[in-house]
Amino acid sequence: MKTKLTTLLAIVAGFTATHTASAQDLTVTLDATVASKYVFRGVQLGDLTIHPSIQVEQDDYYLNIWAALPQENRGSPTFYDDEIDIVVGRSMALNDSTALDFGVTFYTYPNADNTTEVYLGASHELENGVSTGITLYRDFDLDTFTLEASGGYSFIISDIASLDVGAHLGTVQADDNGGIDYTYYGVDLVVPIQLTENAILSIGAHYSDHDDDALGEDSHFYGAASITYGF
């Protein structure tokens, strides 16, 4: 279940980088990521996982197709399975430092029920370069609200590389007593390296945790590497 974050909070996710092309305001971004774990909102959904994605942007609007393809432990007892998410949204800059982001995510699975989630987020970059943001999610099929706050900062290493540090804190609230309410949090360290004008290599280390034993293992350390190409 991929979380769509606002542009200023991309470093928190740690898996993506973007390149903006000016031709008719159209941008296409391809990304291939390999992660030692797939963790979503503090919950592990896969061991070694490949994440291919494509994003198309036109003016303020975007379409993203993203997948999680677990490579290990796909059978009993974990049953990690494939996932394809389709995200349609709009990101609006209110001024030079503040933006709104809203849209809908369709989570699809070959062997499980699909769900639909809408989101509304706001991000703001402070004068010292720290990015902050908050996003509200509503999943209509799981009957849950999720509220996530995040922030980050980018340390310049060289002309072609930086160290992006991010953190997030979220809470999931279920509508009925059968659901699980829990809190999750995490920290991300990512080094993006500009390989060419259009290509970026990102290498990251991540930590994620949650506070409910019913959700399984609660402490997750994992790494990820990605190649992103934009045109």
Buried (B, 14 or more C-beta within 10 A) or exposed (E): BBBBBBBBBBBBBBBBBBBEBEEEEEBBBBBEBBBBBBBBBBBBBBBBBBBBBEBEBEEBBBBBBBBBBBEEEBEEEBEBBBBBBBBEBEBEEEEEEBBBBBBBBBBBBEEEEEBBBBBBBBBBBEEEEBBBBBBBBBBEEBBBBBEBBBBBBBEEEEEEBBBBBBBBBBBBBBEEEEEEEBBBBBBBBBBBBBEEEBBBBBBBBBBBBBEBEEBEEBEBEBBBBBBBBBE
